[in-house]
Amino acid sequence: MHSSAHGPDGDQARWAALVGRLRADADGLVTEFIDRVRAIPPYRRGVVPTERLVTDAHLTMQYLLRRIAGLEVPDWLLGTGESIGRDRARLGVPLNDLLTAVRLDFTVLWAALRELSEPDDDGLLVAHVQDVWNAVERYTARIQLSYQTEAALLARERLGERTMLLAALLSDDDPAPDDVARVAVALDVDPTADLLVAAATAEAGNLLRRAADRLAAGGRMVHVQSAGRHNLLLARWDGGTGAPVRAALAGVPCGVGPLAHGLAAVPRGARLAGEIVDVLPDLDGPTELSEAFLPLAAARLADTAGDLVESVLGGLARAPQRERERLLETVRAYAESGAVADVAARLYCHRNTVRGRLRRFTELTGHDVTVPAQAAAVLLALVRHR
């Protein structure tokens, strides 16, 4: 039986007695909490080991009951919430599930208070419901802050690990299976998955990261990191090439490597994407290998490029400079469209003038750009001649 005294002192004594009865049945409160928390998916799957869950539940109940009773909390209990937040972040319990679990403490405590109270305690319960709720919410807020802080630290650690492992992978066009497996675990991606690989200059890094954020918002695995002269984007991909890639990377001046069929193909894709950026410094959007093939092939000619230009275009030296310029302009325009009428409209001249210039180019160089096999050599020479 409780005291029937009225007034603030009497009410406080009655409340202390009621909370004291709760403290005496702390084991029962923990059992009820564990039963309820098991309904939350990650707890049901055993993400939090049972022994740890029970220990933390006991510490939590002791902490909350002392707060509710207005008692001093000893030092060894003060860090309980922060410890739980850090631990659940490391275990990978989703934050919403964690907060749902912590708020079950209020449900358990309030149900027990109602069960232990007597009929004329209703007013007392009403007077203190906010105290109980506030104690649980303040505790929940401390756990949430600790969780978020730890999650941020873990994210930085994981990013550092991913960056290190991917850098090692990129250093070898034929990576070892063990290296591929480690990167797959770090990125949480199937090692045989299709992957989009893009490279941009450091100056375009922010644009590349914005594209990465858009891709990540759609639920894709995305990773961006610095790779020498370039910033590299790697993303899980299932949308094919061409238009889907241009849409995903719209507005980003970047080279796009061939779609990597598995992580082992990423190093080659990254190297080709970087080469596209290097040979086409004035990119205004995503550029795939098919669009950059000619300048890329020309760049790879290395010390033979000058010989190719001389071999293909050397004959133009016999023409005056002004004529050379007109011939090169016409040949380039024809190479882009393949239609005499289109070239005439573009250069504001008659179609016969275009045909005459193309014949004159052939006379001087010995190469006919209307013949595909000869046009290929001309196009490569023109790229290097720029």
C-alpha positions as CSV (number, residue, x, y, z in Angstrom):
1,M,0.0,0.0,0.0
2,H,1.2,3.5,-0.6
3,S,0.9,6.7,1.4
4,S,-2.4,8.6,0.9
5,A,-0.8,12.0,1.8
6,H,-1.6,14.8,-0.6
7,G,0.5,17.7,-1.9
8,P,3.8,17.9,-3.7
9,D,5.8,16.0,-1.1
10,G,3.2,13.3,-0.8
11,D,3.0,12.9,-4.6
12,Q,6.7,12.7,-4.9
13,A,6.9,10.1,-2.2
14,R,4.2,8.0,-3.9
15,W,6.0,8.4,-7.3
16,A,9.4,7.4,-5.8
17,A,7.7,4.3,-4.2
18,L,6.1,3.3,-7.6
19,V,9.4,3.7,-9.5
20,G,11.2,1.8,-6.6
21,R,8.8,-1.1,-7.3
22,L,9.8,-1.0,-10.9
23,R,13.5,-1.0,-10.1
24,A,12.9,-4.1,-8.0
25,D,11.5,-5.8,-11.0
26,A,14.2,-4.7,-13.5
27,D,14.7,-8.3,-14.7
28,G,11.1,-8.5,-15.7
29,L,11.4,-5.2,-17.6
30,V,14.4,-6.5,-19.5
31,T,12.6,-9.7,-20.4
32,E,9.6,-7.8,-21.7
33,F,11.9,-5.5,-23.7
34,I,13.8,-8.4,-25.3
35,D,10.6,-10.1,-26.3
36,R,9.3,-6.9,-28.0
37,V,12.6,-5.9,-29.6
38,R,12.9,-9.3,-31.3
39,A,10.0,-8.3,-33.6
40,I,12.3,-5.7,-35.2
41,P,14.0,-7.3,-38.3
42,P,17.7,-6.9,-37.6
43,Y,17.2,-7.9,-34.0
44,R,15.1,-10.9,-35.1
45,R,18.0,-11.9,-37.4
46,G,20.4,-11.8,-34.5
47,V,22.5,-8.8,-35.8
48,V,23.0,-7.9,-32.1
49,P,24.3,-10.9,-30.1
50,T,21.8,-12.0,-27.4
51,E,24.3,-11.6,-24.6
52,R,25.1,-8.0,-25.6
53,L,21.5,-7.2,-26.1
54,V,20.5,-8.4,-22.6
55,T,23.5,-6.6,-21.0
56,D,22.6,-3.3,-22.7
57,A,19.0,-3.7,-21.8
58,H,19.9,-4.1,-18.1
59,L,22.1,-1.0,-18.2
60,T,19.5,1.0,-20.1
61,M,16.8,0.2,-17.6
62,Q,19.0,1.1,-14.7
63,Y,19.9,4.4,-16.3
64,L,16.3,5.3,-17.2
65,L,14.8,4.3,-13.9
66,R,17.3,6.4,-12.0
67,R,16.5,9.4,-14.3
68,I,12.7,8.9,-13.8
69,A,13.2,8.6,-10.1
70,G,15.3,11.8,-10.0
71,L,18.2,9.9,-8.6
72,E,21.9,10.6,-9.4
73,V,23.3,8.5,-12.2
74,P,26.7,7.0,-11.4
75,D,29.6,7.5,-13.7
76,W,29.7,3.9,-14.9
77,L,26.2,4.3,-16.3
78,L,26.5,7.8,-17.9
79,G,28.0,6.6,-21.1
80,T,25.6,3.7,-21.7
81,G,23.6,5.4,-24.5
82,E,26.7,6.6,-26.4
83,S,28.2,3.1,-26.1
84,I,25.0,1.5,-27.5
85,G,24.9,4.0,-30.4
86,R,28.5,3.3,-31.4
87,D,28.1,-0.4,-31.1
88,R,24.9,-0.6,-33.2
89,A,26.6,1.6,-35.9
90,R,29.5,-0.9,-36.1
91,L,27.1,-3.8,-36.3
92,G,25.2,-2.2,-39.1
93,V,21.8,-1.9,-37.4
94,P,19.8,0.7,-39.5
95,L,19.3,3.9,-37.5
96,N,15.5,3.9,-37.8
97,D,15.4,0.3,-36.4
98,L,17.7,1.3,-33.6
99,L,15.6,4.3,-32.6
100,T,12.4,2.1,-32.8
101,A,14.1,-0.3,-30.4
102,V,15.1,2.3,-27.9
103,R,11.7,3.9,-27.8
104,L,10.3,0.5,-26.8
105,D,11.7,1.3,-23.4
106,F,8.9,3.9,-22.9
107,T,6.3,1.3,-23.9
108,V,7.7,-1.3,-21.5
109,L,8.1,1.2,-18.7
110,W,4.7,2.8,-19.0
111,A,3.0,-0.6,-19.3
112,A,4.7,-1.7,-16.1
113,L,3.9,1.5,-14.3
114,R,0.2,1.1,-15.1
115,E,0.2,-2.5,-14.0
116,L,1.9,-1.7,-10.6
117,S,-0.2,1.4,-9.9
118,E,-3.4,1.4,-7.9
119,P,-6.8,3.0,-9.1
120,D,-6.2,6.3,-7.3
121,D,-2.7,6.6,-8.9
122,D,-4.2,7.7,-12.2
123,G,-3.6,11.4,-11.5
124,L,0.0,10.6,-10.5
125,L,0.6,8.8,-13.7
126,V,-0.8,11.6,-15.8
127,A,1.4,14.1,-13.9
128,H,4.6,12.0,-14.7
129,V,3.9,10.6,-18.1
130,Q,5.9,13.5,-19.7
131,D,8.8,12.9,-17.3
132,V,9.0,9.2,-18.5
133,W,8.7,10.2,-22.1
134,N,11.3,13.0,-21.8
135,A,13.8,10.6,-20.1
136,V,13.5,8.1,-22.9
137,E,13.6,10.7,-25.7
138,R,16.7,12.4,-24.2
139,Y,18.3,9.0,-24.0
140,T,17.3,8.2,-27.6
141,A,18.8,11.5,-28.8
142,R,22.1,10.7,-27.1
143,I,22.1,7.2,-28.8
144,Q,21.2,8.8,-32.2
145,L,24.0,11.4,-32.0
146,S,26.6,8.7,-31.0
147,Y,25.4,6.4,-33.8
148,Q,25.6,9.2,-36.4
149,T,29.1,10.2,-35.3
150,E,30.3,6.6,-35.4
151,A,28.7,5.9,-38.7
152,A,30.5,9.0,-40.2
153,L,33.8,7.7,-38.9
154,L,33.1,4.2,-40.3
155,A,32.1,5.7,-43.6
156,R,35.4,7.6,-43.8
157,E,37.3,4.4,-42.9
158,R,35.4,2.4,-45.5
159,L,36.0,5.1,-48.1
160,G,39.7,5.0,-47.3
161,E,39.8,1.2,-47.6
162,R,37.9,1.3,-50.9
163,T,40.2,4.0,-52.2
164,M,43.3,2.0,-51.3
165,L,42.1,-1.3,-52.7
166,L,40.8,0.2,-55.9
167,A,44.0,2.1,-56.4
168,A,45.9,-1.3,-56.2
169,L,43.4,-2.9,-58.6
170,L,43.9,0.0,-61.1
171,S,47.6,-0.5,-61.2
172,D,47.4,-3.8,-63.1
173,D,45.5,-4.5,-66.3
174,D,45.3,-8.2,-65.3
175,P,44.5,-8.0,-61.5
176,A,44.9,-11.1,-59.4
177,P,41.6,-12.8,-58.4
178,D,42.3,-12.1,-54.7
179,D,42.6,-8.4,-55.4
180,V,39.3,-8.5,-57.3
181,A,37.6,-10.3,-54.5
182,R,38.8,-7.8,-51.9
183,V,37.6,-4.8,-53.9
184,A,34.2,-6.6,-54.5
185,V,33.8,-6.9,-50.7
186,A,34.9,-3.3,-50.1
187,L,32.4,-2.0,-52.7
188,D,29.7,-4.5,-51.8
189,V,29.3,-5.4,-55.5
190,D,29.3,-8.7,-57.4
191,P,32.8,-9.1,-58.9
192,T,31.2,-10.2,-62.2
193,A,28.7,-7.2,-62.4
194,D,28.7,-4.8,-65.3
195,L,30.3,-1.5,-64.3
196,L,30.4,2.0,-65.8
197,V,33.8,3.6,-65.7
198,A,34.3,7.3,-66.4
199,A,37.3,9.7,-66.0
200,A,37.4,13.5,-65.7
201,T,40.0,16.1,-65.0
202,A,40.4,17.4,-61.5
203,E,38.7,20.6,-62.6
204,A,35.6,18.6,-63.5
205,G,35.7,16.6,-60.3
206,N,32.8,18.3,-58.7
207,L,30.6,17.7,-61.8
208,L,31.6,14.0,-61.7
209,R,30.7,13.8,-58.0
210,R,27.3,15.4,-58.7
211,A,26.6,12.7,-61.3
212,A,27.7,10.1,-58.8
213,D,25.2,11.5,-56.2
214,R,22.4,11.2,-58.8
215,L,23.4,7.6,-59.6
216,A,23.6,6.7,-55.9
217,A,20.2,8.3,-55.2
218,G,18.8,5.6,-57.6
219,G,20.2,2.9,-55.4
220,R,23.3,2.1,-57.5
221,M,26.7,1.3,-56.0
222,V,28.9,4.3,-56.9
223,H,32.4,5.2,-56.0
224,V,34.5,8.2,-56.9
225,Q,38.2,8.7,-56.2
226,S,41.3,10.5,-57.5
227,A,43.4,8.4,-59.8
228,G,46.5,10.3,-60.8
229,R,45.7,13.1,-63.2
230,H,42.0,12.2,-63.3
231,N,39.0,11.7,-61.0
232,L,37.5,8.2,-61.6
233,L,33.8,7.2,-61.3
234,L,32.9,3.6,-60.9
235,A,29.2,2.6,-60.8
236,R,27.2,-0.6,-61.0
237,W,25.5,-0.5,-64.4
238,D,22.7,-2.3,-66.2
239,G,21.5,0.3,-68.7
240,G,23.6,-0.4,-71.7
241,T,25.8,2.1,-73.5
242,G,25.1,5.1,-75.7
243,A,22.1,7.2,-74.7
244,P,21.7,5.8,-71.1
245,V,25.3,6.7,-70.4
246,R,25.0,10.2,-71.8
247,A,21.9,10.7,-69.7
248,A,23.5,9.5,-66.5
249,L,26.6,11.7,-67.0
250,A,24.9,14.6,-68.7
251,G,26.9,17.9,-68.4
252,V,30.1,16.1,-67.2
253,P,33.1,16.5,-69.5
254,C,34.5,13.0,-69.1
255,G,35.8,10.0,-71.0
256,V,33.8,6.8,-70.7
257,G,35.6,3.5,-70.9
258,P,34.1,0.4,-72.5
259,L,31.5,-1.1,-70.2
260,A,33.5,-3.3,-67.7
261,H,32.1,-6.8,-67.5
262,G,33.3,-7.5,-64.0
263,L,35.8,-5.8,-61.7
264,A,38.8,-7.4,-63.4
265,A,38.0,-5.3,-66.5
266,V,37.9,-2.0,-64.6
267,P,41.6,-1.2,-64.9
268,R,41.6,-1.3,-68.7
269,G,38.3,0.7,-68.8
270,A,39.7,3.3,-66.5
271,R,42.9,3.7,-68.5
272,L,41.0,4.1,-71.8
273,A,38.6,6.6,-70.1
274,G,41.6,8.6,-69.0
275,E,43.2,8.5,-72.4
276,I,40.0,10.0,-73.9
277,V,40.2,12.9,-71.5
278,D,43.9,13.4,-72.4
279,V,43.4,13.5,-76.2
280,L,40.2,15.5,-76.1
281,P,40.9,18.3,-73.6
282,D,37.9,20.3,-74.7
283,L,35.2,17.8,-73.9
284,D,31.8,19.3,-73.2
285,G,30.0,16.1,-72.1
286,P,30.5,12.3,-71.7
287,T,32.5,10.8,-74.6
288,E,32.6,7.1,-75.2
289,L,35.4,5.2,-77.0
290,S,33.5,5.0,-80.3
291,E,33.3,8.9,-80.4
292,A,37.0,9.3,-79.5
293,F,38.4,6.4,-81.6
294,L,40.2,8.5,-84.2
295,P,42.0,11.0,-81.9
296,L,42.8,8.1,-79.5
297,A,44.2,6.0,-82.4
298,A,46.2,9.0,-83.7
299,A,47.6,9.7,-80.3
300,R,48.8,6.1,-80.0
301,L,50.9,6.4,-83.2
302,A,53.5,8.1,-81.1
303,D,56.7,8.7,-83.0
304,T,55.2,7.5,-86.3
305,A,52.6,10.2,-86.4
306,G,54.8,12.7,-88.1
307,D,55.7,10.1,-90.8
308,L,51.9,9.4,-91.3
309,V,51.1,13.1,-91.8
310,E,54.0,13.5,-94.2
311,S,53.1,10.4,-96.1
312,V,49.4,11.3,-96.5
313,L,49.4,15.1,-96.6
314,G,52.9,15.9,-97.8
315,G,51.7,16.4,-101.4
316,L,49.7,19.5,-100.3
317,A,52.9,21.4,-100.0
318,R,52.8,21.8,-103.7
319,A,49.7,24.0,-103.4
320,P,49.6,27.6,-102.2
321,Q,48.7,28.1,-98.6
322,R,45.3,29.5,-99.2
323,E,44.4,26.5,-101.4
324,R,45.8,24.1,-98.8
325,E,43.5,25.6,-96.2
326,R,40.4,25.3,-98.4
327,L,41.2,21.7,-99.4
328,L,41.7,20.7,-95.7
329,E,38.5,22.4,-94.7
330,T,36.6,20.7,-97.4
331,V,38.1,17.2,-96.7
332,R,37.4,17.6,-92.9
333,A,33.8,18.6,-93.6
334,Y,33.3,15.7,-96.0
335,A,34.8,13.3,-93.5
336,E,32.2,14.3,-91.0
337,S,29.1,14.1,-93.2
338,G,30.1,12.0,-96.3
339,A,27.7,14.0,-98.4
340,V,28.7,16.5,-101.0
341,A,25.4,18.5,-100.7
342,D,25.9,18.8,-96.9
343,V,29.5,20.0,-97.3
344,A,28.4,22.6,-100.0
345,A,25.7,24.0,-97.6
346,R,28.1,24.1,-94.7
347,L,30.9,25.9,-96.7
348,Y,28.5,28.1,-98.7
349,C,29.7,26.9,-102.1
350,H,28.4,24.9,-105.1
351,R,28.5,21.1,-105.0
352,N,30.7,21.1,-108.1
353,T,33.2,23.2,-106.2
354,V,33.2,20.6,-103.4
355,R,33.8,17.8,-105.9
356,G,36.6,19.8,-107.6
357,R,38.3,20.3,-104.3
358,L,38.1,16.6,-103.4
359,R,39.6,15.7,-106.8
360,R,42.3,18.3,-106.3
361,F,43.1,16.8,-102.9
362,T,43.4,13.3,-104.5
363,E,45.7,14.7,-107.2
364,L,48.1,16.3,-104.7
365,T,48.1,13.5,-102.1
366,G,47.2,10.4,-104.0
367,H,44.4,9.6,-101.4
368,D,40.7,9.6,-102.3
369,V,38.6,10.3,-99.2
370,T,35.5,8.9,-101.0
371,V,37.2,5.4,-100.7
372,P,36.8,4.1,-97.1
373,A,40.2,2.3,-97.0
374,Q,42.0,5.5,-98.1
375,A,39.8,7.7,-96.0
376,A,40.9,6.0,-92.8
377,A,44.5,7.0,-93.3
378,V,43.5,10.5,-94.3
379,L,41.4,10.9,-91.1
380,L,44.2,9.8,-88.9
381,A,46.6,12.1,-90.6
382,L,44.1,15.0,-90.3
383,V,43.8,14.4,-86.5
384,R,47.5,14.6,-86.1
385,H,47.8,17.5,-88.5
386,R,45.7,19.7,-86.2
